[in-house]
Amino acid sequence: MNYKKISMKLFKPLLLLTFSLIIGSVSAQDMHYTMYNMSPLTMNPALSGAFSGTVRLGGIYRNQAFSVSNARSYSTPSFYADAPIIRGFRKQDWVGVGISFLSDKSGFLKLETTRAALSASYHLGLNKAGTSVLTIGFQAGSTTRKITQPDPQDNNYVAIAASEIFPTSVGGGGAGGIGDPTLNANDRMLGNYAAGLLFRTLINDDSRFELGVAAANIPLTKRNNYAFVPTGTGLTRPLLIAAHTKYEMPINEKFSIAPTAFFQMEGSAMEILFQGWGGYQLNEDFKLNFGLGYRFGDALNVLVGADYKDLRVGLAYDITLSSLSDANNYSGGVEIGAWYIIKKYKKPVVKPKVLCPRF
């Protein structure tokens, strides 16, 4: 009996099944973070430059379902930088810009998605005091996707671009494309566009409210946002709609609370996430953060973090409560994130007996 031939016959359909499951998942919804507020530019482009400071540098890393397979097979690191750069048409308005980079690797076939994006926002002060701000943001970027499949002949990995046909060597038959077969092999980078609105207001000296909505996968060009498989509207991905809100308020001089919520929907896939954060101010510079959250139908979120001056760090652990808990032993994923706000202001030069305006 030729066990090698039998194993090869079993390997091909198993590989195709794994591929189909991964592609179905990717077509259904985009990458997401439990600590969504630690990844502002992937959540809403209107958050670009929405802070007090000169430059914000940040990043977040997610490792998902690490107990099911190799941890490196399910990882999503993201990095970003944004800044308020110039004053707008009025003195209470300003313009923000940002740049973000995301890389996601998923599953046995190492489906790799790489995104780079530039964002711009206009922050419109609704009053002269600047306590209420309405922001509109836009983001333009490129997405590259490929699959790295094990070659059964020599156990090496072969990259398949998103614009290529799934090869016959692994049972694809050349019939099912993982992208648009009309694209040439070099055209592997596709446009991705998003827009968002954001409203922020200072309710009193210490309480802040935030509400935002965003749309991604906006089809501005012919070749942007295609999926790996047909989605019912050709190869165009469904529009992704997201909404988020946050309310920060103090309880006393030491304790504060911050309930937050996040919603996104893409096609038939939907995600709803509620979180409640608490904070304890140890001293003027250092604050401890802790909380719990729940992603409906999926997982409980355990949240911890800290603020030290202009540095914020956070850690999240997902405890799977769905039927997937039998496979991953309740370990849904781990995230670690941080940002740092650089503040550099010019000190006004005051001449004797001359009043200088404040900017």
C-alpha positions in Angstrom: 0.0 0.0 0.0 1.4 3.4 -1.0 0.8 5.5 2.1 2.4 8.5 0.5 -0.2 8.7 -2.3 -3.1 8.2 0.2 -1.7 11.0 2.4 -1.4 13.2 -0.6 -5.1 12.5 -1.6 -6.2 13.4 1.9 -4.0 16.4 2.0 -5.5 18.2 -1.0 -9.1 18.3 0.1 -8.1 19.1 3.7 -6.0 22.0 2.4 -9.0 23.2 0.3 -11.4 22.9 3.2 -9.0 25.0 5.4 -8.6 27.5 2.6 -12.4 27.8 2.2 -13.0 28.4 5.9 -10.3 31.1 6.1 -11.5 32.9 3.0 -15.1 32.7 4.2 -14.1 34.3 7.5 -12.1 37.0 5.8 -14.9 37.8 3.4 -17.3 38.1 6.3 -15.6 40.8 8.4 -12.4 42.8 8.8 -9.8 42.5 11.5 -10.9 43.9 14.9 -9.3 44.7 18.2 -10.7 44.2 21.7 -9.0 47.5 22.8 -10.5 49.4 19.9 -9.7 52.7 21.5 -6.0 51.9 21.4 -6.2 51.7 17.6 -7.9 55.0 16.7 -7.0 55.3 13.1 -8.3 51.8 12.2 -11.6 52.6 14.0 -12.4 56.0 12.6 -10.3 58.3 10.4 -11.9 61.3 12.1 -9.8 60.4 15.2 -6.7 61.6 13.4 -5.2 64.5 15.4 -8.1 64.3 17.9 -5.9 64.9 21.0 -4.0 67.6 22.8 -0.4 67.4 21.9 2.1 67.6 19.0 2.4 64.0 17.8 0.9 60.7 19.0 2.8 57.5 18.3 1.1 54.2 19.0 0.8 50.5 18.3 -1.2 47.4 19.2 -0.6 43.7 18.8 -3.2 41.0 18.9 -2.6 37.2 19.1 -5.8 35.2 18.6 -6.7 31.6 19.2 -3.1 30.8 20.2 -4.1 27.6 21.9 -5.6 26.1 18.7 -2.4 26.3 16.6 0.9 28.0 16.4 0.6 31.4 18.0 2.4 33.1 15.1 -0.3 31.9 12.7 -2.9 34.3 14.2 -1.3 37.7 14.8 -2.2 41.3 14.0 0.3 44.0 14.7 -0.6 47.6 13.9 1.3 50.9 14.2 0.3 54.5 13.7 1.3 58.1 14.1 -1.0 61.2 13.9 -0.8 64.9 14.7 -2.8 68.1 14.6 -0.7 70.1 12.1 -2.2 73.5 11.3 -5.0 75.8 12.4 -8.2 75.7 10.3 -10.3 78.5 8.8 -11.1 79.7 12.3 -9.0 79.9 15.4 -11.0 77.1 17.1 -10.6 74.7 14.1 -7.6 72.6 13.2 -6.5 70.0 10.7 -5.2 66.5 11.7 -3.3 63.9 9.7 -2.3 60.4 10.3 -0.5 57.3 8.9 -1.2 53.7 9.9 0.1 50.3 9.1 -1.5 46.9 9.8 -0.3 43.4 9.1 -2.5 40.3 9.7 -1.5 36.7 9.4 -4.2 34.0 9.8 -4.4 30.3 10.0 -2.5 27.3 8.6 -2.3 28.8 5.1 -0.9 32.1 6.6 -3.4 34.3 4.8 -1.5 37.6 5.0 -3.2 41.0 4.8 -1.1 44.2 4.8 -2.6 47.6 4.9 -1.0 51.1 4.8 -3.2 54.2 4.9 -3.0 58.0 5.1 -5.8 59.9 6.9 -6.8 63.5 7.2 -9.4 65.2 9.4 -10.9 68.6 9.9 -11.9 69.5 13.4 -14.6 72.1 13.6 -15.0 73.9 16.9 -18.7 74.3 17.7 -18.1 77.1 20.2 -15.3 79.7 20.8 -14.2 77.9 24.0 -13.5 74.7 22.0 -15.4 72.5 24.4 -17.4 70.9 21.6 -15.9 69.7 18.4 -17.3 68.1 15.2 -14.8 66.3 13.0 -15.0 64.8 9.5 -12.2 62.5 8.4 -11.2 60.6 5.3 -8.7 57.8 4.8 -7.1 56.4 1.7 -4.8 53.4 1.6 -3.7 50.2 -0.1 -4.3 46.6 0.8 -2.2 43.6 -0.3 -3.2 40.0 0.3 -1.5 36.7 -0.3 -1.6 33.1 0.8 1.4 31.1 1.7 0.6 27.4 1.1 2.7 24.4 2.0 4.1 22.7 -1.1 3.6 18.9 -0.6 6.5 18.1 -2.8 9.3 19.7 -0.8 7.5 21.2 2.3 8.4 24.7 1.3 6.0 27.6 1.3 4.8 29.2 -1.9 3.2 32.6 -2.0 0.0 33.1 -3.9 -0.9 36.6 -4.8 -4.5 37.7 -4.4 -4.8 38.2 -8.1 -3.8 34.7 -9.0 -5.8 31.5 -9.6 -5.8 28.9 -6.9 -3.4 26.4 -8.5 -4.2 22.9 -9.7 -1.2 21.5 -7.7 -3.3 21.7 -4.5 -6.6 20.6 -6.1 -7.8 24.0 -7.1 -8.4 22.9 -10.7 -7.7 26.4 -11.9 -11.4 27.2 -11.7 -11.8 29.0 -8.4 -9.9 32.3 -8.2 -8.9 33.9 -4.9 -9.1 37.3 -6.5 -10.1 38.9 -9.8 -8.5 36.8 -12.5 -8.6 39.8 -14.9 -6.0 41.5 -12.8 -2.4 40.8 -13.9 0.0 39.0 -11.5 1.8 42.3 -10.7 -1.4 44.1 -9.7 -1.5 42.9 -6.1 -2.2 46.2 -4.3 -5.7 47.5 -4.1 -7.2 50.7 -2.9 -9.2 51.0 0.3 -11.1 54.1 1.4 -12.9 55.1 4.6 -14.7 58.2 6.0 -15.9 59.1 9.4 -17.7 61.6 11.6 -16.8 62.3 15.3 -18.5 64.5 17.9 -16.7 65.2 21.2 -17.8 67.5 24.0 -16.6 68.5 27.4 -19.6 68.2 29.7 -17.8 69.8 32.7 -14.3 70.3 33.8 -13.7 66.5 34.1 -16.4 64.7 32.1 -16.0 64.0 28.4 -18.4 62.4 25.8 -17.5 61.0 22.4 -19.6 59.6 19.6 -18.4 58.5 16.2 -19.5 56.7 13.0 -17.4 55.5 10.1 -17.7 53.7 6.8 -15.0 51.6 5.2 -14.6 49.6 1.9 -16.0 52.6 0.1 -15.9 51.7 -3.7 -14.3 54.8 -5.2 -12.4 53.0 -7.9 -13.1 50.0 -10.1 -10.5 47.7 -8.6 -10.7 48.5 -4.9 -12.1 46.4 -2.1 -12.6 43.1 -4.0 -13.0 40.0 -1.9 -11.3 36.7 -2.4 -14.6 35.1 -3.3 -17.9 36.5 -4.7 -20.0 38.3 -2.1 -23.2 38.6 -4.0 -22.2 41.9 -5.7 -19.4 40.6 -7.9 -16.0 40.8 -6.2 -16.7 44.0 -4.3 -16.6 43.8 -0.6 -19.6 44.9 1.4 -19.6 48.3 3.0 -18.4 48.2 6.6 -20.3 50.5 9.0 -18.9 51.1 12.5 -20.0 53.2 15.4 -18.3 53.9 18.8 -19.0 55.9 21.9 -17.2 56.7 25.2 -18.1 58.6 28.3 -15.4 59.5 30.9 -16.4 60.9 34.3 -14.8 61.1 37.8 -16.5 59.5 40.8 -14.2 61.4 43.3 -10.7 62.7 43.4 -9.3 59.1 43.1 -11.7 57.0 41.1 -13.2 57.5 37.6 -15.3 55.4 35.2 -15.5 55.2 31.4 -18.2 53.1 29.8 -17.5 52.5 26.1 -19.3 50.7 23.2 -18.3 49.6 19.7 -20.4 48.3 16.8 -19.5 47.2 13.3 -21.3 45.5 10.5 -20.0 44.2 7.2 -22.5 42.3 5.1 -24.1 39.7 7.3 -21.4 39.8 9.9 -22.0 42.0 13.0 -20.0 42.7 16.1 -21.2 44.4 19.3 -18.9 45.1 22.2 -19.5 46.8 25.5 -16.8 47.7 28.0 -16.6 49.3 31.4 -13.3 50.9 32.5 -12.4 52.1 36.0 -9.5 54.2 36.9 -7.6 54.8 40.2 -5.3 57.9 40.4 -2.3 56.9 42.5 -0.7 60.3 42.2 -0.6 63.3 39.9 1.3 61.4 37.2 0.3 57.8 37.5 -3.2 56.2 37.0 -4.2 52.5 37.1 -6.9 51.4 34.7 -9.0 48.2 34.9 -12.2 46.9 33.5 -14.4 44.2 31.9 -16.1 43.9 28.5 -18.3 41.6 26.5 -18.3 40.8 22.8 -21.9 39.6 22.1 -22.0 35.9 21.3 -18.2 35.5 21.6 -16.1 36.4 24.6 -15.6 38.1 27.9 -12.8 40.8 28.0 -10.5 41.3 30.9 -8.9 44.7 30.7 -5.9 46.3 32.6 -3.7 49.3 31.8 -2.0 52.4 33.2 -1.4 56.0 32.4 1.9 57.7 33.2 2.1 61.3 32.2 1.6 61.2 28.4 2.1 57.4 28.0 -0.8 55.0 28.0 -0.4 51.2 28.0 -3.1 48.5 28.0 -3.5 44.7 28.1 -6.6 42.7 27.1 -7.4 39.0 27.5 -10.4 37.4 25.8 -12.1 34.5 27.5 -14.1 32.6 24.9 -17.7 31.8 25.9 -19.0 30.6 22.6 -18.9 27.0 21.2 -15.3 27.7 20.1 -14.2 27.4 23.8 -14.0 23.6 23.4 -11.3 24.1 20.7 -9.3 26.9 22.2 -9.7 26.1 25.9 -11.5 29.4 26.6 -8.4 31.4 25.4 -9.7 33.7 22.7 -6.8 36.1 22.3 -4.4 38.5 23.9 -3.7 42.1 23.1 -1.1 44.6 24.2 -1.2 48.2 23.1 0.4 51.6 23.9 0.6 55.2 22.7 2.8 58.1 23.6 1.9 61.8 23.1 4.8 64.1 22.4 4.2 67.7 23.4 6.4 70.4 22.1 5.2 73.9 22.4 6.9 77.2 21.6 7.2 79.3 24.7 6.1 82.9 23.9 8.7 85.6 24.0 7.2 88.4 26.1 8.7 91.8 25.5 8.5 94.4 28.4 5.4 96.5 28.3 4.0 94.7 25.3 0.9 92.4 25.5 1.2 89.3 23.3 -1.9 87.4 22.2 -2.2 83.7 23.1 -2.4 81.1 20.3 
